[in-house]
Amino acid sequence: MITEDYILRMIQDMVRMVLRLTGQKMETPYTPEQLLSLRAGDMPLFPQRLQVLLDQGEINEAENRLFEEIDFSDLRQLPMALAFYQYLNTFSDPRLEASGFSREEIREGLRDCAVKFGIDEKLFQISG
């Protein structure tokens, strides 16, 4: 339980760090709902179809689609990726496990997305 809580907080800290590194102003951490509605320029909102897949327990499929559909050369799409992992991080451990997913996989996916957006991978070695 303590380990899982630590990983949950680590994921939240990673989201905050990525937002700060990309110039997003943040007085307090975004809630998953705020991240889901973030707009940057003409970036689409968090795709509802991905949220539906997550809610149905199709986490691996949703993550695969995220990586297929997102344009990692467009930093304006970063909030969408962060929203995906922040929303997934709200799931309970049993719910994640029932879908064959873990908090560690959330952390790894978030790190992989950030690196694809051009954030130095070395920054994440401190986090875990």
Buried (B, 14 or more C-beta within 10 A) or exposed (E): EEEBEEBBEBBBEBBBBBBEBBEBEEEEEBEBEBBBEBEBEEBEEBBEEBBEBBEEBBBEBBBEBBBEEBEBEEBBBBBBBBBBBBBBBEBEBEBBEEBEBBBBBBBBBBBBBBBBBEBEEEBBEEEB
